[in-house]
Amino acid sequence: MPLNKLFLLIFSFFLLQKTNAQSNINIEISSQEIALNEPFSIIISVEDKPLEEVNIFPELFGLVKYGTINETTTKEVAGRRVLVFKIIQNYYAKKIGKYSIKPFVMRINDQNFNFDALNIIVDVANGKAEGLPEDYEKEGLQEEVSFKNIKEEVFFGLSLDKKDVVVGESFNIILAVYIAEKSSFLLNFKDLGKELATILKQIKPTNCWEEDFNIIQITPNLIKINGKAYNQYKIYQASYFPLNEGTIFFPSVSINTLNKETTKENTFETQATKIKARKLPSPEPQGSLVGNFYLDEAVSSKVIRTGESFTYSLAITGEGNVVGVQAPTLIENALFEFYPPAIVQSVRRVGDKIFGTKVFNYQIIPKNAGSFSFAPYFSYITFNLNRKKYDTLRPKAVFKVEGPAIGANVVAGAAIYGEFYRKILNEDTHLYNQKENNLLVRVVNILLGVLAAATLFFWIIQNRKKN
């Protein structure tokens, strides 16, 4: 093999390894054996970089697309805050049977990913899965109540799912182009990225927390408006949580489009709209959460001893703004030594709703033996939107601590180990195949050895010719 080709081969080998190492994209598929009331899912996730481009999820023979879930998870890995962006596409089968899926390709963040052929086996409903979409064949064909007296075949609309909310309650906003199902208008955006950035500057309220649904695929969704079927092309969707009372105003905005068939440029404008945020009922507890939440808890050990660190996990889960959930302020006391928690949160955007979980992982050192509950230390006041009243979420578990009472010097020593174990819990637990790594090292060493020998041989030949 010529020296230049050998060098090119080695260089290409290293380049390929570097490219794969830099790719943080992970693709999974759910089990290929599902019940009739369970979804088959394609799951795409990427760390630290948002999903900026995902081509349309494929149509799978015998299955129907139903529901796309966007999820953002924040976690700590080795003391570093990591964001994981995820999109989940669900498919449901119409009937039991075996479905053969042909190979397909998806483009994600400028990279092509090949999917092999697979067989999906669908069995009878198991009665365990929740949220069976019995009407999935009619998904999206719903009455849109936000628009009045719409007669146009094509229009640009900004819709809200509520007329008024209380402070902290979410409302959903959709910005979309609507084209009558029977219209011949072929939509093509002129410069969507630039125009959308301008539009969002005009409509985003400053007194709200935003949860963007991160639309990365503009696909038609069939809906009904005033009894007429329209294809809805969403360009922006978000849930907003008002931070204070008052009227939130959304001005009229415009967008430019091109008709693919006539190449004619068209400008469409939304109708201005508003929503009112009302004050929470009095007396309003400070720092109360608004939504439908519940509290869960867990401990890392069944046997807890004084002076030994253990992990206590407190999770707040539900529909609402979990990002706003704060860790309670804990004061030093005679029973426990608390250390700042490692926090993991996950936000799911499903349909027009926001669900989430926020987990606080505490390292705790008990100082005295006995039976205890953490109810005196952790509590959250919520305004339950279903019952329209305030609730207090408190831990309920009672756990037993064994061992002698300990002093401050023992706690100080245990704190060092507690911090050590806390860091271990945050470390990356991904397993690597050492055999594969050793094989890679051997191959690289052999190639480098061949390159060195070839270089030496070439140098000797050249010197002989000169002499």
C-alpha positions as CSV (number, residue, x, y, z in Angstrom):
1,M,0.0,0.0,0.0
2,P,1.4,3.4,-0.9
3,L,2.5,5.5,2.0
4,N,0.1,8.4,1.2
5,K,-2.8,6.0,1.1
6,L,-1.8,4.3,4.4
7,F,-1.5,7.8,6.0
8,L,-5.0,8.7,4.6
9,L,-6.5,5.5,6.0
10,I,-5.1,6.1,9.5
11,F,-6.2,9.8,9.4
12,S,-9.7,8.7,8.3
13,F,-9.9,6.2,11.1
14,F,-9.1,8.8,13.7
15,L,-11.5,11.3,12.1
16,L,-14.3,8.7,12.3
17,Q,-13.6,8.0,15.9
18,K,-13.6,11.7,16.7
19,T,-16.9,12.3,14.9
20,N,-18.6,9.4,16.7
21,A,-17.3,10.6,20.1
22,Q,-18.6,14.1,19.5
23,S,-22.1,12.9,18.6
24,N,-24.4,13.0,21.6
25,I,-27.4,11.8,19.8
26,N,-29.0,8.6,21.1
27,I,-31.8,6.7,19.3
28,E,-34.0,4.1,20.9
29,I,-37.0,2.1,20.0
30,S,-39.5,0.6,22.5
31,S,-40.2,-3.1,22.8
32,Q,-41.2,-4.7,19.5
33,E,-43.7,-6.8,21.3
34,I,-46.6,-4.6,22.5
35,A,-50.2,-4.9,23.5
36,L,-53.0,-3.4,21.4
37,N,-53.4,-0.6,23.9
38,E,-49.6,0.1,24.1
39,P,-47.6,2.4,21.8
40,F,-44.6,1.5,19.8
41,S,-42.2,4.4,20.2
42,I,-39.2,6.0,18.5
43,I,-37.2,8.0,21.0
44,I,-34.5,10.5,20.0
45,S,-32.4,12.3,22.7
46,V,-29.4,14.6,22.6
47,E,-27.2,16.1,25.4
48,D,-26.3,19.7,25.7
49,K,-27.5,20.6,22.2
50,P,-31.2,21.1,21.3
51,L,-32.9,19.0,18.6
52,E,-32.7,21.6,15.9
53,E,-33.6,19.3,12.9
54,V,-35.5,16.1,12.8
55,N,-37.1,15.1,9.5
56,I,-40.6,13.9,9.6
57,F,-41.0,10.6,11.5
58,P,-41.8,7.8,9.0
59,E,-45.1,6.2,8.4
60,L,-45.0,2.6,9.6
61,F,-47.1,0.1,7.8
62,G,-50.1,-1.0,9.8
63,L,-49.5,1.6,12.6
64,V,-50.9,5.1,13.1
65,K,-49.0,8.0,14.5
66,Y,-50.5,9.3,17.7
67,G,-48.9,11.9,19.9
68,T,-45.5,13.4,19.9
69,I,-43.9,14.1,23.3
70,N,-41.2,16.7,23.8
71,E,-39.1,16.3,27.0
72,T,-36.3,18.3,28.6
73,T,-34.4,16.7,31.5
74,T,-31.8,18.6,33.7
75,K,-29.4,16.5,35.7
76,E,-26.0,16.7,37.4
77,V,-23.2,14.5,36.2
78,A,-19.8,14.7,38.0
79,G,-20.8,18.1,39.3
80,R,-21.7,19.4,35.9
81,R,-25.2,20.5,34.9
82,V,-26.4,18.5,31.8
83,L,-29.4,19.2,29.6
84,V,-31.0,16.3,27.8
85,F,-33.5,17.1,25.0
86,K,-35.8,14.3,23.9
87,I,-38.6,13.8,21.3
88,I,-40.8,10.7,21.4
89,Q,-43.1,9.6,18.5
90,N,-45.7,7.1,19.5
91,Y,-47.5,4.7,17.1
92,Y,-50.5,2.5,17.8
93,A,-51.8,-0.6,15.9
94,K,-55.3,-0.9,14.7
95,K,-55.5,-4.6,15.3
96,I,-53.5,-7.5,16.7
97,G,-51.0,-9.2,14.3
98,K,-47.4,-9.1,13.1
99,Y,-46.2,-5.9,11.2
100,S,-43.1,-5.9,9.1
101,I,-41.4,-2.5,8.9
102,K,-39.0,-1.8,6.1
103,P,-35.6,-0.1,6.7
104,F,-35.8,3.7,6.8
105,V,-33.5,6.7,7.3
106,M,-33.9,9.7,9.6
107,R,-31.9,13.0,9.5
108,I,-31.2,14.4,12.9
109,N,-29.1,17.5,13.5
110,D,-27.3,17.2,10.1
111,Q,-26.6,13.5,10.6
112,N,-28.3,10.5,8.8
113,F,-29.3,7.5,10.9
114,N,-30.2,4.2,9.4
115,F,-32.9,2.0,10.9
116,D,-32.9,-1.7,10.1
117,A,-36.0,-3.6,9.2
118,L,-37.9,-4.9,12.2
119,N,-41.0,-6.9,13.1
120,I,-43.6,-5.5,15.5
121,I,-45.8,-8.1,17.2
122,V,-49.1,-6.7,18.6
123,D,-51.1,-8.9,21.0
124,V,-54.4,-8.4,22.8
125,A,-54.8,-5.5,25.2
126,N,-53.3,-6.2,28.6
127,G,-55.4,-3.9,30.6
128,K,-52.4,-2.3,32.3
129,A,-51.5,0.5,29.9
130,E,-53.1,3.9,30.5
131,G,-54.3,6.5,28.1
132,L,-55.5,4.3,25.3
133,P,-56.5,6.6,22.5
134,E,-59.7,5.0,21.3
135,D,-60.3,7.8,18.8
136,Y,-56.7,7.9,17.5
137,E,-58.0,7.8,13.9
138,K,-59.7,11.1,14.5
139,E,-56.7,12.7,16.3
140,G,-56.8,16.5,16.0
141,L,-60.2,16.7,14.4
142,Q,-61.5,19.0,17.2
143,E,-63.5,22.2,17.3
144,E,-61.3,25.2,17.5
145,V,-63.0,27.8,19.7
146,S,-60.5,30.6,19.6
147,F,-61.5,31.9,16.2
148,K,-64.8,33.6,15.4
149,N,-66.3,34.4,12.0
150,I,-63.5,32.9,10.0
151,K,-64.4,32.5,6.3
152,E,-61.0,32.6,4.6
153,E,-59.6,29.6,2.9
154,V,-56.1,30.4,4.2
155,F,-55.3,32.5,7.3
156,F,-52.7,33.0,10.0
157,G,-54.0,32.6,13.6
158,L,-52.9,32.9,17.2
159,S,-55.1,30.8,19.5
160,L,-55.3,30.5,23.3
161,D,-56.8,27.5,25.1
162,K,-58.3,29.6,28.0
163,K,-60.0,33.0,28.5
164,D,-58.6,33.6,32.0
165,V,-56.3,32.0,34.5
166,V,-55.0,32.5,38.0
167,V,-51.4,33.6,38.6
168,G,-49.2,30.5,38.2
169,E,-51.7,28.6,36.1
170,S,-50.7,27.6,32.6
171,F,-52.3,28.6,29.3
172,N,-51.4,27.3,25.9
173,I,-50.7,29.4,22.8
174,I,-50.5,28.2,19.3
175,L,-49.3,30.2,16.3
176,A,-50.2,28.5,13.0
177,V,-51.1,28.9,9.3
178,Y,-54.5,27.3,8.5
179,I,-55.5,26.1,5.1
180,A,-58.9,24.7,4.2
181,E,-58.8,21.0,3.5
182,K,-60.2,21.5,0.0
183,S,-58.1,24.5,-0.8
184,S,-55.5,24.3,-3.6
185,F,-53.1,26.6,-1.8
186,L,-49.6,25.0,-1.5
187,L,-47.8,26.4,1.5
188,N,-44.2,27.5,1.3
189,F,-42.6,29.8,3.9
190,K,-40.4,32.6,2.6
191,D,-37.9,33.0,5.5
192,L,-39.5,31.3,8.4
193,G,-36.6,31.3,10.9
194,K,-36.0,35.1,10.6
195,E,-39.7,36.0,10.5
196,L,-40.5,33.7,13.5
197,A,-37.8,35.3,15.6
198,T,-39.3,38.8,14.9
199,I,-42.8,37.6,15.7
200,L,-41.8,36.1,19.0
201,K,-40.2,39.3,20.1
202,Q,-43.5,41.0,19.5
203,I,-45.8,38.5,21.2
204,K,-43.8,37.0,24.1
205,P,-45.1,38.5,27.4
206,T,-42.5,39.6,29.8
207,N,-44.4,38.7,33.0
208,C,-44.7,35.0,32.2
209,W,-42.6,31.9,32.5
210,E,-42.4,30.2,29.1
211,E,-42.2,26.5,28.3
212,D,-41.5,26.2,24.5
213,F,-42.8,23.1,22.8
214,N,-39.8,23.3,20.4
215,I,-41.6,22.5,17.2
216,I,-39.0,21.1,14.8
217,Q,-41.4,19.6,12.2
218,I,-44.1,21.6,10.5
219,T,-46.6,19.0,9.5
220,P,-50.4,19.4,8.8
221,N,-52.8,18.5,11.6
222,L,-56.5,18.3,10.6
223,I,-58.9,20.3,12.8
224,K,-62.3,21.7,12.6
225,I,-63.1,25.5,12.8
226,N,-66.8,26.5,12.8
227,G,-67.7,23.2,11.3
228,K,-65.1,23.4,8.5
229,A,-62.0,21.2,8.2
230,Y,-58.6,22.9,8.1
231,N,-55.0,21.7,7.9
232,Q,-53.2,23.4,10.8
233,Y,-49.5,24.1,10.3
234,K,-48.0,25.0,13.7
235,I,-44.9,27.2,13.7
236,Y,-44.9,27.9,17.4
237,Q,-46.5,26.4,20.6
238,A,-45.8,27.2,24.2
239,S,-47.3,27.2,27.6
240,Y,-47.1,30.3,29.7
241,F,-47.3,30.7,33.5
242,P,-48.2,34.3,34.6
243,L,-46.0,35.6,37.4
244,N,-48.4,38.3,38.5
245,E,-52.0,39.4,37.9
246,G,-53.1,41.6,35.0
247,T,-54.1,41.5,31.4
248,I,-51.7,39.8,29.0
249,F,-52.1,41.2,25.5
250,F,-51.0,39.5,22.2
251,P,-50.8,42.0,19.3
252,S,-51.5,41.3,15.7
253,V,-48.5,39.9,13.9
254,S,-47.9,39.0,10.2
255,I,-46.1,36.4,8.2
256,N,-45.1,36.1,4.5
257,T,-45.7,32.9,2.6
258,L,-45.3,31.7,-1.0
259,N,-47.8,29.7,-2.9
260,K,-45.8,26.8,-4.4
261,E,-48.2,26.5,-7.3
262,T,-48.4,30.2,-8.4
263,T,-45.1,31.4,-6.7
264,K,-47.2,34.4,-5.6
265,E,-46.2,36.0,-2.3
266,N,-48.9,36.4,0.4
267,T,-49.0,38.2,3.7
268,F,-51.3,37.0,6.5
269,E,-52.0,38.7,9.8
270,T,-53.3,37.3,13.1
271,Q,-56.1,38.9,15.1
272,A,-55.0,40.6,18.4
273,T,-56.1,38.7,21.5
274,K,-55.7,38.8,25.3
275,I,-56.1,36.8,28.4
276,K,-56.6,37.9,32.0
277,A,-54.5,36.6,34.9
278,R,-56.4,36.8,38.2
279,K,-55.0,36.9,41.7
280,L,-55.0,33.6,43.7
281,P,-57.8,33.3,46.3
282,S,-57.0,34.9,49.7
283,P,-55.3,34.2,51.9
284,E,-52.5,33.5,49.4
285,P,-49.6,31.5,51.0
286,Q,-46.2,32.7,50.0
287,G,-44.5,30.6,47.4
288,S,-47.5,28.4,46.7
289,L,-47.4,26.1,43.6
290,V,-50.3,26.2,41.1
291,G,-51.3,23.0,39.4
292,N,-52.1,19.4,40.2
293,F,-49.1,17.9,42.1
294,Y,-48.3,15.0,44.4
295,L,-45.3,14.2,46.5
296,D,-43.2,11.0,46.5
297,E,-40.2,10.0,48.6
298,A,-37.6,7.3,49.0
299,V,-34.6,6.4,51.1
300,S,-31.4,4.6,49.9
301,S,-31.1,2.1,52.8
302,K,-33.5,0.0,54.8
303,V,-31.2,0.1,57.8
304,I,-30.2,3.7,58.8
305,R,-27.6,4.2,61.5
306,T,-26.5,7.3,63.4
307,G,-23.4,9.0,62.0
308,E,-23.8,7.3,58.6
309,S,-24.8,9.2,55.5
310,F,-27.9,8.1,53.5
311,T,-29.8,9.5,50.6
312,Y,-33.3,10.8,50.9
313,S,-35.1,11.5,47.6
314,L,-38.0,13.9,47.5
315,A,-40.0,14.2,44.2
316,I,-42.7,16.7,43.2
317,T,-44.6,15.4,40.2
318,G,-47.7,16.7,38.3
319,E,-49.2,19.1,35.8
320,G,-47.8,22.6,36.2
321,N,-44.6,24.5,36.4
322,V,-42.2,22.1,38.2
323,V,-39.3,24.3,37.1
324,G,-40.5,26.8,39.7
325,V,-40.4,24.3,42.6
326,Q,-37.6,25.3,45.0
327,A,-35.8,23.3,47.6
328,P,-36.9,24.2,51.1
329,T,-34.6,26.0,53.4
330,L,-33.4,23.6,56.1
331,I,-31.9,24.7,59.4
332,E,-29.4,22.8,61.5
333,N,-31.0,20.8,64.3
334,A,-30.3,18.2,66.9
335,L,-31.7,15.3,64.9
336,F,-30.2,15.5,61.4
337,E,-27.4,17.1,59.4
338,F,-28.7,18.1,55.9
339,Y,-26.5,18.8,52.9
340,P,-27.4,20.7,49.8
341,P,-29.4,18.4,47.4
342,A,-28.5,17.2,43.9
343,I,-31.4,18.2,41.7
344,V,-32.8,16.4,38.7
345,Q,-35.9,17.7,36.8
346,S,-37.8,16.5,33.8
347,V,-40.4,18.5,31.8
348,R,-42.7,16.8,29.4
349,R,-44.8,18.6,26.8
350,V,-47.8,16.4,25.7
351,G,-50.6,17.8,23.6
352,D,-51.2,21.2,25.1
353,K,-50.2,20.4,28.6
354,I,-47.0,20.6,30.7
355,F,-46.1,17.7,33.0
356,G,-43.0,17.3,35.1
357,T,-41.0,15.9,38.0
358,K,-38.4,17.6,40.1
359,V,-36.3,15.4,42.4
360,F,-34.2,16.6,45.3
361,N,-31.6,14.0,46.4
362,Y,-30.4,14.9,49.9
363,Q,-27.4,13.5,51.8
364,I,-28.5,13.3,55.4
365,I,-26.6,12.2,58.6
366,P,-28.9,11.2,61.6
367,K,-27.6,12.2,65.0
368,N,-30.0,10.3,67.3
369,A,-31.8,6.9,67.2
370,G,-35.6,6.6,67.0
371,S,-38.5,6.6,64.5
372,F,-38.8,9.7,62.4
373,S,-40.7,11.4,59.6
374,F,-39.5,14.3,57.4
375,A,-42.9,16.0,57.5
376,P,-41.6,18.8,59.9
377,Y,-38.8,19.6,57.4
378,F,-40.3,19.3,54.0
379,S,-43.7,20.7,52.9
380,Y,-45.2,22.4,49.8
381,I,-48.4,24.4,49.6
382,T,-50.2,24.0,46.3
383,F,-53.3,25.5,44.8
384,N,-55.1,22.5,43.4
385,L,-56.7,23.6,40.1
386,N,-59.1,20.6,40.1
387,R,-60.5,21.3,43.5
388,K,-59.9,25.1,43.5
389,K,-58.4,25.0,47.0
390,Y,-55.1,25.0,48.8
391,D,-53.4,21.7,49.7
392,T,-50.2,21.0,51.7
393,L,-48.0,18.2,50.4
394,R,-46.0,16.6,53.2
395,P,-43.8,13.4,53.5
396,K,-45.6,10.5,55.0
397,A,-43.0,7.8,55.3
398,V,-41.7,6.9,58.8
399,F,-38.3,5.3,59.1
400,K,-36.2,3.9,61.9
401,V,-32.7,5.1,62.9
402,E,-30.5,2.8,65.0
403,G,-27.3,3.5,66.9
404,P,-25.9,5.7,69.7
405,A,-26.3,9.4,69.8
406,I,-23.3,11.2,68.1
407,G,-21.5,14.5,68.6
408,A,-20.6,17.3,66.3
409,N,-17.1,16.0,65.7
410,V,-18.4,12.6,64.5
411,V,-20.9,14.4,62.2
412,A,-18.1,16.5,60.7
413,G,-16.1,13.4,59.8
414,A,-19.1,11.7,58.4
415,A,-19.9,14.8,56.3
416,I,-16.7,14.2,54.4
417,Y,-17.8,10.7,53.5
418,G,-21.3,12.0,52.8
419,E,-20.0,14.5,50.2
420,F,-17.8,11.7,48.7
421,Y,-20.8,9.5,48.3
422,R,-22.9,12.3,46.9
423,K,-20.3,12.8,44.2
424,I,-20.4,9.1,43.4
425,L,-24.2,9.3,42.9
426,N,-23.7,12.1,40.4
427,E,-21.0,10.3,38.4
428,D,-21.7,9.0,34.9
429,T,-22.6,5.3,35.3
430,H,-22.3,4.4,31.7
431,L,-20.6,1.0,31.3
432,Y,-17.8,0.6,28.7
433,N,-16.7,-2.7,27.1
434,Q,-13.0,-2.9,28.1
435,K,-12.4,-5.6,25.6
436,E,-13.6,-3.4,22.7
437,N,-11.3,-0.6,24.0
438,N,-8.3,-2.9,24.2
439,L,-9.0,-4.1,20.7
440,L,-9.1,-0.5,19.4
441,V,-5.8,0.3,21.1
442,R,-4.2,-2.7,19.6
443,V,-5.4,-1.9,16.1
444,V,-4.2,1.7,16.4
445,N,-0.8,0.6,17.7
446,I,-0.4,-1.9,14.8
447,L,-1.3,0.8,12.3
448,L,1.1,3.3,13.9
449,G,3.8,0.7,13.8
450,V,3.2,0.0,10.2
451,L,3.3,3.7,9.4
452,A,6.6,4.1,11.3
453,A,8.1,1.1,9.5
454,A,7.0,2.4,6.1
455,T,8.4,5.8,6.8
456,L,11.7,4.4,7.9
457,F,11.9,2.1,4.8
458,F,11.0,5.1,2.5
459,W,13.8,7.2,4.2
460,I,16.4,4.4,3.8
461,I,15.5,3.9,0.1
462,Q,15.8,7.7,-0.6
463,N,19.2,7.9,1.1
464,R,20.5,4.9,-0.9
465,K,19.5,6.6,-4.1
466,K,21.3,9.8,-3.2
467,N,24.5,7.8,-2.3
